Amino acid sequence: MDDSCTPPDQAASGTGSDAAGVSPQASQPSTASAGNSNTDPNLNGPLTLRPGHELPFVAPSSYLRPKPSSRTMSDKTSNPLDKDQMQGLRGIREFLKVRTSYDVLPLSFRLVILDNDLLIRKSLNILIQNGIVSAPLWDSRNGTFAGLLTSTDYINVIQYYCQFPHEIDQVDQFRLSSLRDIERAIGVLPLETVSVHPMRPLYEACRRMLKTRARRIPLIDTDDETGRETVVSVITQYRILKFIAVNNEQHTMLLKKPVREIGLGTYTDLATANMNSSVLDVIHLMVKYNISAVPIVDKDNRVMNLFEAVDVIPCIKGGAYDELTATVGDALSQRAEDFGGIYTCSEEDRLDSIFETIRKSRVHRLIVVDDDSRLKGIISLSDILKYVLLYGEEEDDLQEY
């Protein structure tokens, strides 16, 4: 979900619209109800859930599994990068080098910027009320950009609360300017504050995001005369990949190799939880594995849902840290009614189909499952962006930016 500072229903484009006659449309989630029996996942049927945990779930979309009559692989080769694949990747890279970060922004959007002196507990309410999961921070005393507030910061606050429970009253009075002090107190390395000028090549923004492992990057402009900084907007990995999918179909359609063959995603040492796990246990897994999402599975390792870092935000609204002992099922039931569900694919699905999914839907990661919906792996947007930008590059090229 991986999550932007602009409303979820806005889509990025190179010309102010996604594409002529095309609007992104998320797959309709099927709601599983207690007592339903498990059905064939290929038929997008409901999955069995425990009573009280009837949560949205998006089964593999039809366009994630191309029919043999369209876009079939005419031949399989042991070469990890055939001619078409390399041509498609180079075309995308050249496109990113001639377009700017500013091009990714839609014609209209809103930007919520939080003052660094704001109480952390109040920032939670602002994010929830505005339907956003991150926001740029502004140092009003110095008139400068002060970083980016994300769900990771709130997880750090939770860790602080767990390590110093006797200081709960102090935690409630922490301000956003205290986030760096919290990081030092719990012994975590602060995320590097990275930004880019909106008129710099989009390729540069992508490389900086990969280098710092950031999922979003602020666009900061500076007045030539006064030197005063201005936060223009924030772009996310999702917006960048959607921008590619909308404006580069002639190149993405060449990426026909299945994700298994190109090694896209993570398939070993996967952290999982179940519906009865506590929210705090899942947060500890995120911290331990340095991940932003944990698949929720049943006793047979079938994927039931996904708990993401952004799901932590409603759990601690109003400083309700004691409610972190609630179950994952209870926490996920607080999601908005228009939650789009989670997206899945198989190891045989191809990158061109995944780009088609990103073009149509708001996707932040894909859960790789087998035909019985059993967990096989996870593909993050970082995995996709890294592959598109770096696969096949020379070592010297990797040192740039």
Residue pairs with C-beta under 8 A, 6 or more apart in sequence:
1 133
1 292
1 293
1 308
1 309
1 310
1 364
1 365
2 215
2 236
2 237
2 238
2 292
2 293
2 308
2 309
2 310
2 364
2 365
2 380
2 381
3 132
3 133
3 134
3 150
3 151
3 215
3 216
3 236
3 238
3 310
3 364
4 132
4 133
4 134
4 216
4 234
4 235
4 236
4 238
4 239
5 111
5 112
5 132
5 134
5 135
5 136
5 216
5 233
5 234
6 106
6 109
6 110
6 111
6 132
6 233
6 234
7 109
7 110
7 131
7 132
8 131
8 362
10 106
10 108
10 109
11 18
11 23
11 24
11 106
11 242
11 246
12 104
12 105
12 106
12 235
12 239
12 240
12 242
12 243
12 246
13 19
13 106
13 243
13 246
13 247
14 99
14 103
14 104
14 243
14 246
14 247
15 247
16 106
16 107
17 107
18 24
18 242
18 246
18 359
19 246
19 247
19 359
22 246
22 359
22 360
24 242
24 359
24 360
24 361
24 362
25 360
25 361
26 58
26 340
26 341
26 360
26 361
26 362
27 58
27 61
27 340
27 341
27 343
27 361
28 58
29 56
29 57
29 58
29 339
29 340
29 341
30 44
30 45
30 46
30 56
30 57
30 58
30 59
31 46
31 54
31 55
31 56
31 57
32 46
32 47
32 48
32 49
32 54
32 55
32 57
33 46
33 49
33 54
34 49
34 50
34 51
34 52
34 54
35 48
35 51
36 46
36 47
36 48
37 48
38 45
38 47
38 48
38 302
39 45
39 46
39 47
41 47
41 59
41 60
41 369
41 371
41 372
41 373
42 60
42 65
42 371
44 59
44 60
44 62
45 59
46 57
47 57
47 59
47 302
47 304
47 373
48 298
49 55
49 275
49 304
50 275
50 276
50 329
52 329
52 330
52 333
53 275
53 304
53 329
53 332
53 333
55 304
55 305
55 329
55 332
55 333
55 335
56 335
56 339
56 340
56 341
57 304
57 305
57 341
57 342
58 340
58 341
58 342
58 343
58 344
59 344
59 373
60 344
60 345
60 346
60 369
61 343
61 357
61 361
63 353
63 356
63 357
63 360
64 343
64 344
64 345
64 346
64 349
64 353
64 354
64 357
65 346
65 349
65 353
66 72
66 350
66 353
71 253
71 256
71 350
71 352
71 353
73 256
73 257
73 258
73 350
80 257
80 261
80 262
80 263
81 89
81 257
81 262
81 391
81 392
82 257
84 254
84 256
85 254
85 255
85 256
85 257
85 262
86 392
87 251
87 254
88 251
88 252
88 253
88 254
88 255
89 251
89 255
89 388
89 391
89 392
91 248
91 250
91 251
91 254
92 244
92 248
92 251
92 252
92 388
93 203
93 388
93 389
95 244
95 247
95 248
95 251
96 201
96 202
96 203
96 206
96 244
96 389
97 201
97 202
97 203
98 201
99 201
99 202
99 243
100 198
100 199
100 200
100 201
100 202
101 196
101 197
101 198
101 199
101 200
101 201
101 202
101 204
101 205
101 217
101 219
101 235
102 198
102 199
102 219
102 232
103 202
103 243
104 202
104 235
104 239
104 240
104 243
105 198
105 219
105 232
105 233
105 235
109 233
111 136
111 231
111 232
111 233
111 234
112 126
112 130
112 132
112 135
113 135
113 136
113 137
113 138
113 231
114 123
114 126
114 135
114 136
114 137
114 138
114 149
114 176
115 137
115 138
115 140
115 176
116 137
116 138
116 139
116 140
116 146
116 175
116 176
116 177
117 140
117 141
117 175
117 176
117 177
118 126
118 175
118 176
119 173
119 174
119 175
119 176
120 154
120 157
120 174
120 175
120 176
120 178
120 179
121 172
121 318
121 319
123 135
123 149
123 176
124 154
124 313
124 316
124 317
124 318
125 317
125 318
126 135
127 133
127 134
127 135
127 149
127 313
128 313
128 314
128 317
131 336
133 150
133 151
133 310
133 313
134 148
134 149
134 150
134 151
134 216
134 234
135 148
135 149
136 145
136 147
136 148
136 149
136 218
136 231
136 234
137 145
137 146
137 147
137 148
137 149
137 176
138 144
138 145
138 146
138 231
139 145
139 146
139 177
143 228
143 229
144 229
145 195
145 218
145 220
145 229
145 231
146 177
147 179
147 193
148 193
148 216
148 218
148 234
149 176
149 179
150 215
150 216
150 309
151 292
151 309
151 310
151 312
151 313
152 191
152 292
152 309
153 179
153 182
154 312
154 313
154 316
155 283
155 286
155 287
155 309
155 312
156 179
156 182
156 183
156 186
156 188
157 171
157 174
157 179
157 182
157 316
158 280
158 283
158 312
158 316
158 321
158 324
159 186
159 188
159 283
159 287
160 167
160 171
160 182
160 185
160 186
161 167
161 168
161 171
161 321
162 280
163 185
163 186
164 171
164 185
168 321
171 319
171 321
172 319
174 182
180 190
183 189
183 190
191 212
191 213
191 214
192 212
192 214
194 208
194 209
194 211
194 212
194 214
194 217
195 217
195 218
195 219
195 220
196 204
196 205
196 208
196 217
196 218
196 219
196 220
197 219
197 220
197 221
197 222
198 219
198 220
198 221
198 232
198 233
202 240
202 243
203 389
204 401
205 217
205 235
205 240
206 240
206 385
206 389
207 389
207 400
207 401
208 214
208 217
208 401
209 215
209 216
209 217
209 237
209 385
210 382
210 385
210 386
210 389
210 390
211 401
213 382
215 236
215 237
215 292
215 381
215 382
216 234
216 235
216 236
216 237
217 234
217 235
218 231
218 232
218 233
218 234
219 231
219 232
219 233
219 234
219 235
220 229
220 230
220 231
220 232
221 229
221 230
221 232
222 228
222 229
222 230
223 229
223 230
237 381
237 382
237 385
238 358
238 362
238 363
238 364
238 381
240 385
241 355
241 358
241 381
241 384
241 385
242 358
242 359
244 252
244 355
244 388
245 252
245 355
245 356
245 358
245 359
246 359
249 359
252 351
252 352
252 355
252 356
253 352
254 352
255 350
255 351
255 352
255 355
256 350
256 351
256 352
257 350
257 351
258 347
258 348
258 349
258 350
259 265
259 345
259 347
259 348
259 349
259 350
259 351
259 354
259 368
259 379
260 347
260 348
262 351
262 387
262 391
264 351
264 379
264 383
264 384
264 387
265 366
265 368
265 377
265 378
265 379
265 380
265 383
266 377
266 378
266 379
266 380
266 383
267 368
267 376
267 377
269 289
270 295
270 375
270 377
270 378
271 285
271 286
271 288
271 289
271 291
271 294
271 295
272 294
272 295
272 296
272 297
272 301
272 375
273 281
273 282
273 285
273 294
273 295
273 296
273 297
273 307
273 328
274 296
274 297
274 298
274 299
274 304
274 328
275 296
275 298
275 304
275 305
275 327
275 328
275 329
276 327
276 328
276 329
277 296
277 327
277 328
278 324
278 325
278 326
278 327
278 328
279 307
279 312
279 315
279 323
279 324
279 325
279 326
279 327
279 328
279 331
280 324
280 325
282 294
282 307
282 328
283 312
283 324
285 291
285 294
286 292
286 293
286 294
286 309
292 308
292 309
292 380
293 306
293 307
293 308
293 309
293 365
293 378
294 306
294 307
295 303
295 305
295 306
295 367
295 375
295 378
296 303
296 304
296 305
296 306
296 307
296 328
296 332
297 303
297 304
297 375
298 304
300 374
301 374
301 375
302 372
302 373
302 374
302 375
303 342
303 344
303 367
303 369
303 373
303 374
303 375
305 328
305 332
305 342
306 342
306 365
306 367
307 328
307 331
307 332
308 364
311 331
311 332
311 334
311 335
314 331
314 334
315 323
315 324
315 326
315 331
315 334
316 323
316 324
340 361
340 362
342 367
343 357
343 361
343 363
343 365
343 366
343 367
344 366
344 367
344 368
344 369
344 373
345 353
345 354
345 357
345 366
345 367
345 368
345 369
345 379
346 368
346 369
346 370
346 371
346 376
347 368
347 376
347 377
351 384
351 387
354 366
354 379
354 384
357 363
357 366
363 381
364 381
365 378
365 379
365 380
365 381
366 378
366 379
367 375
367 377
367 378
368 375
368 376
368 377
368 378
368 379
369 375
369 376
370 376
390 398
